Amino acid sequence: MGNGTRQVIVGGLAVGGGAPVSVQSMLCAPPEDVQANIAQATQLEEAGCQLIRVAAPDKGGVKLIPAIKAAVSIPLVADIHFDYKLALESVAAGADGIRLNPGNIGGEDRVKQVALACRAKGIPIRVGVNAGSLEKEILARHSGPTPQALVESALGQAALLERFDFADIALSLKCSDVKTTVEAYRLAAQTCDYPLHIGVTEAGTPRIGTIKSSIGIGSLLLDGIGDTLRVSLTGDPVEEVRVGLGILQALGMGSGVNVISCPTCGRCKIDLISLTHAVEGAMANIPGPLTIAVMGCAVNGPGEAAHADLGVAGGDGEGLIFAEGKALEKVPQEKITERLTALAKQLTVGRYSH
């Protein structure tokens, strides 16, 4: 997103340098279950995920790489900790990127080997730092995992890669604390030009994790900070993608259809809750970008939602369809979703008729 960051290419996906912010997720099926990982990767791709990460804790994880790459067309990043040989094997197996914490793989020579292997194949490395992985001396100097400590650790590890003439680097500086995370990324954005992978780590279950991620990721994106994102939820990774895409959409940075709706009140004479869910579901596969308003009554109808491309204002068992604030037609409630969907499809291909 930020024009001030350098750009890396992950399996054909541009990250940084003004490229659109991409949404990624991580597989969580057991490494030994190849078919489960393939199924999950396929589901993520279908949900709109643009980059997948897979843990490679052992050789079994490395073996997943070619199997997954054969099943999906989006880039695959290998997540490596402790064992530099797994990074080398992942590169050889066809990984499009490596996630590495250079500080935990033991010695500069090992880091050098990984850097040289990645450079030879044009594979970028994400230096992934989080509050639980900081070096003891940095923790002691900063009296804990402060934003300054996170940035110092990340930049120090990136500098180690740069020493071996490796520059295709992205950074992440994640913490489970939202405020610390935001402050760390803001500091990093002021200090370096590496593309930034943003997210709040260990955010929790889908409910609270969505709240934390929306605040943290959304705050950074509004500041123009962040080139790729991952929403970390304890649950189905497909939900991570949905939330990530939703954050981008809410900020006007994504594609798809943005459905807005009023909270309902005593004036509402239509089943607005069911209608909104139906419209949202029907719009899921329409590329957009469009804004569609589902409003409960004339008060919150064409006037308040005049900016919407399409909308409906509820009446007594019927709805007034409008476009850009202008009334078009009245339809019975059971036909509203069908009619809005048809009009939305026409708009996405540049046509409009009624």
LINFEN-V385465 format. One record per residue. RES is the residue in one small letter. PHI is phi in degrees with one decimal (none if undefined). Layout:
res:RES phi:PHI
res:RES phi:PHI
//
This chain:
res:m phi:none
res:g phi:-71.5
res:n phi:-68.6
res:g phi:-82.3
res:t phi:-96.8
res:r phi:-71.0
res:q phi:-116.7
res:v phi:-119.6
res:i phi:-114.7
res:v phi:-109.9
res:g phi:54.5
res:g phi:95.7
res:l phi:-91.1
res:a phi:-80.4
res:v phi:-126.6
res:g phi:91.4
res:g phi:64.7
res:g phi:90.1
res:a phi:-67.3
res:p phi:-56.9
res:v phi:-68.0
res:s phi:-100.6
res:v phi:-111.3
res:q phi:-129.3
res:s phi:-151.3
res:m phi:-132.8
res:l phi:-68.1
res:c phi:-130.5
res:a phi:-73.3
res:p phi:-57.0
res:p phi:-57.3
res:e phi:-76.7
res:d phi:-98.0
res:v phi:-61.4
res:q phi:-64.3
res:a phi:-65.8
res:n phi:-68.1
res:i phi:-62.9
res:a phi:-62.4
res:q phi:-67.2
res:a phi:-62.0
res:t phi:-64.0
res:q phi:-62.2
res:l phi:-64.9
res:e phi:-61.2
res:e phi:-64.6
res:a phi:-79.8
res:g phi:107.1
res:c phi:-62.5
res:q phi:-106.8
res:l phi:-157.8
res:i phi:-118.0
res:r phi:-113.6
res:v phi:-129.3
res:a phi:-72.4
res:a phi:-122.1
res:p phi:-76.3
res:d phi:-159.3
res:k phi:-63.5
res:g phi:-62.5
res:g phi:-65.0
res:v phi:-63.9
res:k phi:-64.7
res:l phi:-68.8
res:i phi:-57.6
res:p phi:-64.6
res:a phi:-66.0
res:i phi:-71.0
res:k phi:-63.7
res:a phi:-74.7
res:a phi:-97.1
res:v phi:-128.5
res:s phi:-105.5
res:i phi:-90.6
res:p phi:-62.2
res:l phi:-125.8
res:v phi:-110.7
res:a phi:-92.6
res:d phi:-97.4
res:i phi:-117.0
res:h phi:-134.6
res:f phi:73.0
res:d phi:-107.2
res:y phi:-64.8
res:k phi:-63.6
res:l phi:-66.0
res:a phi:-66.1
res:l phi:-62.1
res:e phi:-67.9
res:s phi:-67.1
res:v phi:-61.2
res:a phi:-64.3
res:a phi:-80.2
res:g phi:106.9
res:a phi:-59.5
res:d phi:-88.6
res:g phi:-164.7
res:i phi:-125.9
res:r phi:-99.7
res:l phi:-139.5
res:n phi:-112.6
res:p phi:-53.3
res:g phi:-71.5
res:n phi:-113.8
res:i phi:-106.7
res:g phi:83.9
res:g phi:92.9
res:e phi:-64.8
res:d phi:-63.2
res:r phi:-69.1
res:v phi:-61.1
res:k phi:-59.9
res:q phi:-61.9
res:v phi:-66.2
res:a phi:-60.8
res:l phi:-66.5
res:a phi:-65.2
res:c phi:-69.2
res:r phi:-63.6
res:a phi:-61.8
res:k phi:-107.4
res:g phi:67.1
res:i phi:-103.8
res:p phi:-76.5
res:i phi:-119.6
res:r phi:-95.7
res:v phi:-82.3
res:g phi:-102.1
res:v phi:-114.1
res:n phi:-138.4
res:a phi:-58.8
res:g phi:-87.6
res:s phi:-115.2
res:l phi:-71.1
res:e phi:-63.9
res:k phi:-59.2
res:e phi:-67.7
res:i phi:-70.8
res:l phi:-57.9
res:a phi:-65.2
res:r phi:-65.6
res:h phi:-101.2
res:s phi:57.8
res:g phi:129.1
res:p phi:-80.6
res:t phi:-79.8
res:p phi:-55.6
res:q phi:-63.7
res:a phi:-66.2
res:l phi:-62.5
res:v phi:-67.8
res:e phi:-60.2
res:s phi:-63.5
res:a phi:-63.1
res:l phi:-69.2
res:g phi:-65.6
res:q phi:-74.0
res:a phi:-65.6
res:a phi:-63.1
res:l phi:-64.0
res:l phi:-66.9
res:e phi:-61.4
res:r phi:-60.3
res:f phi:-100.2
res:d phi:60.8
res:f phi:-116.8
res:a phi:-122.3
res:d phi:-81.1
res:i phi:-120.4
res:a phi:-118.8
res:l phi:-123.0
res:s phi:-133.7
res:l phi:-135.7
res:k phi:-101.3
res:c phi:-144.4
res:s phi:-77.2
res:d phi:-87.5
res:v phi:-62.0
res:k phi:-63.1
res:t phi:-62.3
res:t phi:-59.6
res:v phi:-61.8
res:e phi:-65.6
res:a phi:-64.9
res:y phi:-67.6
res:r phi:-63.4
res:l phi:-66.0
res:a phi:-62.3
res:a phi:-64.1
res:q phi:-80.1
res:t phi:-102.3
res:c phi:-143.1
res:d phi:-115.3
res:y phi:-67.4
res:p phi:-62.5
res:l phi:-112.8
res:h phi:-91.6
res:i phi:-107.4
res:g phi:166.0
res:v phi:-103.5
res:t phi:-78.0
res:e phi:49.6
res:a phi:-70.6
res:g phi:109.9
res:t phi:-68.9
res:p phi:-52.5
res:r phi:-68.9
res:i phi:-72.1
res:g phi:-65.4
res:t phi:-65.7
res:i phi:-63.8
res:k phi:-60.8
res:s phi:-66.6
res:s phi:-63.8
res:i phi:-67.6
res:g phi:-67.2
res:i phi:-65.8
res:g phi:-62.1
res:s phi:-61.2
res:l phi:-66.6
res:l phi:-62.9
res:l phi:-66.0
res:d phi:-83.1
res:g phi:80.1
res:i phi:-110.0
res:g phi:121.7
res:d phi:-117.5
res:t phi:-151.2
res:l phi:-138.4
res:r phi:-135.5
res:v phi:-90.4
res:s phi:-94.5
res:l phi:-124.3
res:t phi:-84.5
res:g phi:168.4
res:d phi:-65.5
res:p phi:-61.9
res:v phi:-60.1
res:e phi:-67.1
res:e phi:-59.3
res:v phi:-66.4
res:r phi:-60.0
res:v phi:-67.4
res:g phi:-60.2
res:l phi:-64.2
res:g phi:-64.4
res:i phi:-62.0
res:l phi:-60.9
res:q phi:-64.9
res:a phi:-63.3
res:l phi:-95.2
res:g phi:71.5
res:m phi:-113.2
res:g phi:-118.0
res:s phi:-97.3
res:g phi:82.8
res:v phi:-103.6
res:n phi:-95.3
res:v phi:-93.7
res:i phi:-109.6
res:s phi:-153.3
res:c phi:-83.6
res:p phi:-79.2
res:t phi:71.5
res:c phi:-159.5
res:g phi:-66.9
res:r phi:-77.5
res:c phi:-74.7
res:k phi:-117.2
res:i phi:-132.2
res:d phi:-77.8
res:l phi:-68.0
res:i phi:-63.0
res:s phi:-63.5
res:l phi:-62.1
res:t phi:-63.7
res:h phi:-61.4
res:a phi:-65.3
res:v phi:-64.7
res:e phi:-59.4
res:g phi:-65.4
res:a phi:-68.6
res:m phi:-90.3
res:a phi:-57.3
res:n phi:-106.4
res:i phi:-91.6
res:p phi:-67.1
res:g phi:67.2
res:p phi:-76.7
res:l phi:-142.6
res:t phi:-116.1
res:i phi:-121.8
res:a phi:-102.6
res:v phi:-117.6
res:m phi:-114.2
res:g phi:-78.4
res:c phi:-156.7
res:a phi:-66.9
res:v phi:-60.9
res:n phi:-101.5
res:g phi:-90.5
res:p phi:-57.4
res:g phi:-69.3
res:e phi:-67.1
res:a phi:-106.4
res:a phi:-62.3
res:h phi:-77.2
res:a phi:-71.8
res:d phi:-65.7
res:l phi:-141.4
res:g phi:-169.1
res:v phi:-140.5
res:a phi:-112.7
res:g phi:-71.3
res:g phi:-121.2
res:d phi:-89.9
res:g phi:77.5
res:e phi:-145.1
res:g phi:-141.4
res:l phi:-95.4
res:i phi:-80.1
res:f phi:-137.1
res:a phi:-134.4
res:e phi:50.0
res:g phi:84.6
res:k phi:-105.1
res:a phi:-65.9
res:l phi:-113.6
res:e phi:-165.8
res:k phi:-103.6
res:v phi:-135.5
res:p phi:-64.5
res:q phi:-53.9
res:e phi:-68.3
res:k phi:-106.7
res:i phi:-61.9
res:t phi:-61.1
res:e phi:-60.1
res:r phi:-70.4
res:l phi:-62.6
res:t phi:-62.6
res:a phi:-61.6
res:l phi:-67.8
res:a phi:-63.2
res:k phi:-63.5
res:q phi:-63.9
res:l phi:-65.2
res:t phi:-69.5
res:v phi:-106.7
res:g phi:83.7
res:r phi:-115.9
res:y phi:-150.2
res:s phi:-147.3
res:h phi:-153.3
//
